[in-house]
Amino acid sequence: MVQVLRHKGKRQKPQETRGRFNVGIPIAKRPAEVKKRRTFGHWEWDTVVSGRGKSKGCVATFVERKTRWYVAIKMPDRSADSMECAIRAMHSRLPEKVFKTATTDRGKEFSCYSVVEKDLEIAFYFADPYSSWQRGSNENTNGLLREFFQKGTDFNMVKDDELGRALQLLNNRPRKCLDWRTPHEAFIDEVLHLT
């Protein structure tokens, strides 16, 4: 039975492999409406990397908490500048009211948060260290993305249409938590009802 599970029964041990920063608003101060997924426009953001010792290419991942709609944008590296560019690209593609809050980990790539908060008016909240479950939608969907691009995949070599196809399949997969609607259907419905 364990063989069919995505993680094969293995638990990850926390490893301090890269720098973190200790500023910003902790997740404990995030409004209850965000936690309960009752309102639209609250996001979880993260990065998926190529792998250790591989290219520095990675993708910035964004998932809207209520609808589970998922986006991945290729980045040349995991720097704050690259993340800021990815966030701005994402923000420019969608209506402004789609973005209210973002919940991230404290990876160095999110040290751009104060500029993004000020310029784009998106409130940032930071998960506790080694608490990936606090951003469960993003962590789960990143795991699903890994089924298309195994660990060790060089994201610099992944073509845009390959990534786009994976995202299309993930966003058009019916979800029980959405009453068997797809994330795409749920997201479009929310966008159409923005005031």
N, C-alpha and C positions, 0 to 999 in steps of 0.2 A: 504493500500500500504506500509506503514512504517513497518509493521510486517514482510515483506519478505526481508527487507534489513538486511545485516549482523549485523550492529550496531544498528538496530531498531530505527534510528533517534536520538540516544543519542550522545551527544558530551562529550568527556573526558575533565575533568579539569586538568590542570597541577598540579602534586603533587611532592614536593621535598621529596622523600622517602629514597634516598641513596646518597652516596657521589659521587661527580664528580670532575674532575680535569680540569685545565684551561691552559694546554700547548698543543702544536701541531699546525698544520697548519689548519686554518679555511676553510670551504667549499667554501668561496668566492674566494679563491686562487686556487681552483681546475681548471685544464685546461678545456677549452670550449669543446674539443672533448669528454671529459668524460660526461659532461652534455647532450650533444646532442646524445649520444649512437651510435656514428658512428664507433667507434673502439672497438675491443674486448679486454677483460682482465681487465675490471674495475668492481669492486665488491662493494656491500653493505653488511655489516656484522652487526649482532645483536644477542640478546639472547631472548629465550622464556622460561619463568620460570614456575614452577609448580603452584605457587599461594601463596598468603600471608598465613603465619602460617603453610604452608605445608613443605614437604621435600625441601631441598636445591637443589635437582636435577633440571637440566634445559638442554636446547639444544642451541648450538651455531648455528646460521643460516647464510648462505652465498648465495647470489644471484648475478649472473653475469648480469650486466646492459643491455647489448645489446641483449642477448639471453633469459634472464629471467630464466636461469637454476638455480635450487635451491637445496641446500644441507643442511642437519641438522645433527649435531654430538652431541651425548649425552655427558654431562659434569656432574661431581659429585656436583659441586657448581658453583657459579657465580664469582669466583675469577680470578685475572689476570693470575695466574699460569695455571688454568684449561683452560682459553681462549687461552693462548699461546700454550698449548698442542693441542687443537682443531685446531688452525690455522696451526700448523706444520703438523698435521695429514692430513689435507686437502691439504696442499702444496705438501706433499710427494706422494699423489695419482695421481697428474695431471702433465702434462708437465710444465716446469718452466715458459715458456712464456705466460702461461695462466693468470698469476698474474702481473698486472702493478700497480694498485692502489686499495685502500680500503677506503670506506667512512663509518664511524661509528658515533654513538652518543658519548657523553663524560662520559659514565658509567665507573665505576672503573675497570670493567673487561678488558677494553681496555688500561689500564695504562701500559700494556706490549708492547705498540706500538713501542717504540724506539728500543727495542731489535729485534722485528720482522722486522722493517724497515731496520735495519743494516744487520741482518743475511740473510733475505730472499729477500731483495731489493724490497720491496713493499712500495710505497709511501702512507702515511696515510693522510686522510682529515677528519675533524670533523664537523659534522652538528651543527647548532646553537641550543642552548637549546630550548626545547619545539617546535621543528620544524621537526616532524617526516615526514612531506611531502617531506623534502629534501632527504629522503631515501625511497621514495615511493614504489619502487619495493620490497624492503625487508619488509616494513610494510604491504603491501598488501598480499604478499605471506605468511607472518607469520599469518595473519588473516585467510588465507585459511587452513593453518596447524591446526589452532584452531578448524576448523570444524571437524577434526579427533580427536583432543585431547582438549576437553573443558577446560576452566579455572578450576583450582583445580585438574587437572590430575597430579598425581605424576610421573614425568618423570623417576624416579628411578625404577618404576614398569613397564614402557613401554618396551616391548621386541624389540630387534633390528629389527626383521622381521616385526613387526607392523609399526615401524617408516619407514623402507625401503619400505613397501607397500604404505604408504601415499606419500612418496617422488616420487615413481614410477607413481602414479596416477597424482600428480601435474605436473611432468615433461613431461607427455605424454598427456597433455590436450592442444588441439590446441588453439592458441591465435590469435586474430584479429591483434594485433600489430606486429605479426610475419608473416603476410600474411597466416594465418591459419596453419602454421607449429607448431610443438610442441617445447617447450624449449629444449628437448632432441635432436631433429633433428637439430635445429639451433646451439646448442652447439657443437655437433659432427662435423657439417659442418665447423665451425670455427676452431676447433682443427685440422682437416685434412688439413686446409690451412695455418697452422702456418709455418713460414719460419725459 
